[in-house]
């Protein structure tokens, strides 16, 4: 294969990677310093994303999409794939969020700001791992390809893997540099969404009579993911997809802001510590 990945594209990849790693750090420092949130919820949020999304959800994806007879049917049908993907993401991540807040953050529930810190950890880990690591791998591959050292990637690979590497190189060469920056916008929206959903689940745990809030979080999460998949598969330009994702995220965030304000104690009220039975 001839050609090369432009320097500008690699710079944009590097910017995306840098910002993806900066997002969780900046959020954590801000919430700690300005909102006096605790640090522990941040790391629990990050751990839950890794365990629930990257490990357990991935296992289910392999069982359903790779090893089961219905896998090809789901993958080749946009609507089925969107429904399946959204449902799995909402189920695993919101279940993980609920379990973490219900059992592992019990002694941190006296500060509602810890819901924001948890969301920052969950969404921040997703940004760093999914966008940051991907952009770094793209930069490495681009450098190898541009310097004529791509053979190390092909060595010992089966024909199918070689074809996939060629396809990726072709995509990296032809993709507009600005497109690599779209991931930043998407991650900002995703982190915002995770923080907003964390608020919903937080109050569903803190106020047992509002148990249905976790179901709302699940449906919102699944719906946003499913709609994004459908828009992407329909061939809609990526920037338009990001705009629509931003609109959906803003709607969910606005709802969480209203909920947050509704449940904040008044000036003469003092928030009660969680009871041992909770």
C-alpha positions as CSV (number, residue, x, y, z in Angstrom):
1,X,0.0,0.0,0.0
2,X,1.3,3.4,-0.9
3,X,0.7,6.8,0.6
4,X,1.1,8.2,4.1
5,X,-0.8,9.5,7.0
6,X,-0.6,13.3,7.2
7,X,1.4,15.0,10.0
8,X,-1.7,17.2,10.6
9,X,-3.8,14.0,11.2
10,X,-1.3,12.7,13.7
11,X,-1.2,16.1,15.5
12,X,-5.0,15.9,15.8
13,X,-4.8,12.4,17.1
14,X,-2.3,13.6,19.7
15,X,-4.6,16.5,20.7
16,X,-7.5,14.1,21.1
17,X,-5.4,11.7,23.2
18,X,-4.1,14.5,25.4
19,X,-7.5,16.0,26.0
20,X,-9.1,12.6,26.7
21,X,-6.6,12.0,29.5
22,X,-6.9,15.6,30.8
23,X,-10.7,15.4,31.1
24,X,-10.9,13.1,34.1
25,X,-7.9,14.8,35.8
26,X,-9.4,18.3,35.5
27,X,-12.9,17.1,36.6
28,X,-11.5,15.3,39.6
29,X,-9.4,18.3,40.7
30,X,-12.3,20.7,40.1
31,X,-14.8,18.7,42.1
32,X,-12.4,18.1,44.9
33,X,-11.3,21.7,45.3
34,X,-14.5,23.6,44.4
35,X,-17.2,21.2,45.5
36,X,-15.3,19.4,48.3
37,X,-16.3,16.0,46.9
38,X,-14.4,13.0,48.1
39,X,-11.8,11.2,45.9
40,X,-13.0,7.7,46.5
41,X,-16.1,7.9,44.4
42,X,-14.0,9.0,41.4
43,X,-11.9,5.8,41.5
44,X,-14.9,3.6,42.2
45,X,-16.6,5.1,39.2
46,X,-13.6,4.4,37.0
47,X,-13.4,0.8,38.4
48,X,-17.0,0.2,37.7
49,X,-16.7,1.2,34.1
50,X,-13.7,-1.1,33.6
51,X,-15.4,-4.1,35.3
52,X,-18.9,-3.7,33.9
53,X,-18.3,-2.3,30.4
54,X,-14.9,-3.5,29.4
55,X,-15.0,-6.9,31.1
56,X,-18.5,-8.2,31.8
57,X,-20.3,-6.5,28.9
58,X,-17.5,-7.6,26.5
59,X,-17.9,-11.2,27.6
60,X,-21.6,-11.0,26.7
61,X,-20.9,-9.3,23.4
62,X,-18.5,-12.2,22.5
63,X,-21.1,-14.8,23.5
64,X,-24.0,-13.1,21.6
65,X,-22.3,-11.5,18.6
66,X,-19.4,-13.9,17.9
67,X,-20.4,-17.3,19.2
68,X,-24.2,-17.4,19.0
69,X,-26.2,-18.1,15.8
70,X,-28.0,-14.8,16.2
71,X,-24.8,-12.7,16.1
72,X,-24.7,-12.2,12.3
73,X,-28.4,-11.3,12.2
74,X,-27.9,-8.6,14.9
75,X,-24.7,-7.2,13.4
76,X,-26.3,-6.9,9.9
77,X,-29.5,-5.2,11.0
78,X,-29.0,-1.6,12.0
79,X,-32.1,-1.5,14.2
80,X,-31.5,-4.7,16.0
81,X,-27.8,-3.8,16.6
82,X,-28.8,-0.4,17.9
83,X,-31.4,-1.9,20.3
84,X,-29.0,-4.6,21.4
85,X,-26.0,-2.3,21.9
86,X,-28.1,0.4,23.7
87,X,-29.7,-2.2,26.0
88,X,-26.5,-3.8,26.9
89,X,-24.7,-0.5,27.6
90,X,-27.6,0.8,29.7
91,X,-28.0,-2.5,31.6
92,X,-24.4,-3.1,32.6
93,X,-23.4,0.5,33.3
94,X,-26.5,1.5,35.1
95,X,-26.5,-1.7,37.1
96,X,-22.9,-1.1,38.0
97,X,-23.7,2.5,38.9
98,X,-26.5,1.4,41.2
99,X,-24.5,-1.4,42.9
100,X,-21.6,0.9,43.5
101,X,-23.8,3.7,45.0
102,X,-25.9,1.3,47.0
103,X,-23.1,-0.8,48.6
104,X,-19.7,0.7,48.0
105,X,-20.5,4.4,48.5
106,X,-22.7,4.0,51.5
107,X,-20.6,6.2,53.8
108,X,-20.1,8.9,51.1
109,X,-23.9,9.5,50.5
110,X,-23.9,12.4,52.9
111,X,-22.5,14.6,50.1
112,X,-24.5,14.8,46.9
113,X,-21.4,16.2,45.2
114,X,-20.0,12.6,45.3
115,X,-22.6,11.7,42.7
116,X,-20.8,14.2,40.4
117,X,-17.4,12.7,41.4
118,X,-18.6,9.2,40.6
119,X,-19.8,10.3,37.2
120,X,-16.5,12.0,36.5
121,X,-14.7,8.8,37.3
122,X,-16.9,6.6,35.2
123,X,-17.1,8.9,32.2
124,X,-13.5,10.0,32.6
125,X,-12.2,6.4,32.5
126,X,-14.2,5.8,29.4
127,X,-12.7,8.9,27.7
128,X,-9.2,8.0,28.6
129,X,-9.4,4.3,27.7
130,X,-11.6,4.4,24.6
131,X,-10.5,7.6,23.0
132,X,-7.0,8.1,24.5
133,X,-5.7,4.6,24.0
134,X,-7.2,4.4,20.5
135,X,-5.6,7.7,19.4
136,X,-2.2,6.5,20.8
137,X,-2.4,3.3,18.8
138,X,-3.4,5.2,15.7
139,X,-0.3,7.4,16.1
140,X,2.0,4.4,16.6
141,X,0.6,2.7,13.5
142,X,0.8,5.9,11.4
143,X,4.5,6.4,12.4
144,X,5.3,2.8,11.5
145,X,3.4,3.1,8.2
146,X,5.0,6.4,7.2
147,X,8.5,5.2,8.1
148,X,8.2,1.9,6.1
149,X,8.2,-0.2,9.3
150,X,4.6,-1.5,9.0
151,X,5.9,-5.0,8.4
152,X,6.1,-5.5,12.1
153,X,2.3,-5.3,12.2
154,X,1.8,-7.8,9.4
155,X,4.3,-10.4,10.6
156,X,2.7,-13.7,11.5
157,X,-0.8,-12.3,10.9
158,X,-3.5,-14.3,9.1
159,X,-4.9,-13.0,5.8
160,X,-8.0,-11.7,7.5
161,X,-6.0,-9.7,10.0
162,X,-3.7,-8.3,7.2
163,X,-6.8,-7.1,5.3
164,X,-8.1,-5.4,8.4
165,X,-4.7,-3.6,9.0
166,X,-4.7,-2.5,5.3
167,X,-8.3,-1.2,5.7
168,X,-7.3,0.8,8.8
169,X,-4.3,2.3,7.1
170,X,-6.4,3.3,4.2
171,X,-8.9,4.9,6.6
172,X,-6.2,6.8,8.5
173,X,-4.8,8.2,5.2
174,X,-8.1,9.3,3.8
175,X,-9.8,10.6,7.0
176,X,-9.9,14.4,7.4
177,X,-7.6,15.5,10.2
178,X,-10.5,17.4,11.8
179,X,-12.5,14.2,12.1
180,X,-10.0,12.9,14.7
181,X,-11.0,15.9,16.8
182,X,-14.6,14.8,16.8
183,X,-13.8,12.3,19.4
184,X,-13.1,15.1,21.9
185,X,-16.6,16.5,21.4
186,X,-18.2,13.1,21.7
187,X,-16.2,12.4,24.9
188,X,-17.3,15.7,26.5
189,X,-20.9,14.9,25.8
190,X,-20.4,11.3,27.1
191,X,-18.8,12.5,30.3
192,X,-21.6,15.0,30.8
193,X,-24.2,12.2,30.2
194,X,-22.5,9.9,32.7
195,X,-22.5,12.7,35.4
196,X,-26.2,13.4,34.7
197,X,-27.1,9.7,34.8
198,X,-25.1,9.4,38.1
199,X,-27.3,12.0,39.6
200,X,-30.4,10.0,38.7
201,X,-29.1,6.8,40.2
202,X,-27.7,8.6,43.2
203,X,-31.1,9.8,44.3
204,X,-32.8,6.5,43.4
205,X,-30.4,5.0,46.0
206,X,-30.6,7.8,48.5
207,X,-34.3,8.1,48.4
208,X,-35.7,4.5,48.1
209,X,-39.2,5.8,47.3
210,X,-37.7,7.2,44.1
211,X,-36.4,3.7,43.0
212,X,-37.8,4.3,39.5
213,X,-35.1,6.9,38.8
214,X,-32.6,4.1,38.1
215,X,-35.0,2.7,35.5
216,X,-35.2,6.1,33.9
217,X,-31.4,6.3,33.8
218,X,-31.3,2.9,32.1
219,X,-33.8,3.9,29.5
220,X,-32.1,7.2,28.8
221,X,-28.7,5.6,28.5
222,X,-30.0,2.9,26.2
223,X,-31.9,5.3,24.1
224,X,-29.1,7.8,23.6
225,X,-26.7,5.0,22.6
226,X,-29.2,3.3,20.3
227,X,-30.1,6.6,18.5
228,X,-26.4,7.4,18.1
229,X,-25.7,4.0,16.5
230,X,-28.7,4.4,14.1
231,X,-27.6,7.9,13.1
232,X,-24.0,6.7,12.5
233,X,-25.1,3.6,10.5
234,X,-27.4,5.7,8.3
235,X,-24.4,7.5,7.0
236,X,-25.2,10.9,8.6
237,X,-22.1,13.2,8.7
238,X,-20.2,12.7,11.9
239,X,-20.5,16.4,12.9
240,X,-24.2,16.3,12.6
241,X,-24.3,13.1,14.7
242,X,-22.3,15.0,17.3
243,X,-24.7,17.9,17.3
244,X,-27.7,15.6,17.8
245,X,-25.8,13.8,20.5
246,X,-25.2,17.1,22.2
247,X,-28.9,18.0,22.1
248,X,-29.8,14.6,23.7
249,X,-27.1,15.0,26.3
250,X,-28.3,18.6,27.1
251,X,-31.8,17.3,27.6
252,X,-30.7,14.6,30.0
253,X,-28.4,17.0,31.9
254,X,-31.2,19.6,32.2
255,X,-33.4,17.0,33.8
256,X,-30.7,16.0,36.2
257,X,-30.0,19.7,37.2
258,X,-33.7,20.1,38.0
259,X,-33.7,16.9,40.0
260,X,-30.6,18.0,41.8
261,X,-32.1,21.4,42.8
262,X,-35.3,19.7,43.9
263,X,-33.6,17.4,46.3
264,X,-31.1,19.9,47.8
265,X,-31.8,20.7,51.4
266,X,-33.0,24.2,52.2
267,X,-30.9,26.8,54.0
268,X,-32.4,25.8,57.3
269,X,-32.2,22.1,56.7
270,X,-29.3,19.8,57.3
271,X,-28.7,16.7,55.2
272,X,-29.0,13.6,57.3
273,X,-26.2,11.0,57.5
274,X,-27.2,7.7,55.9
275,X,-28.4,5.2,58.4
276,X,-26.5,2.0,59.0
277,X,-29.5,0.1,57.6
278,X,-29.3,1.8,54.2
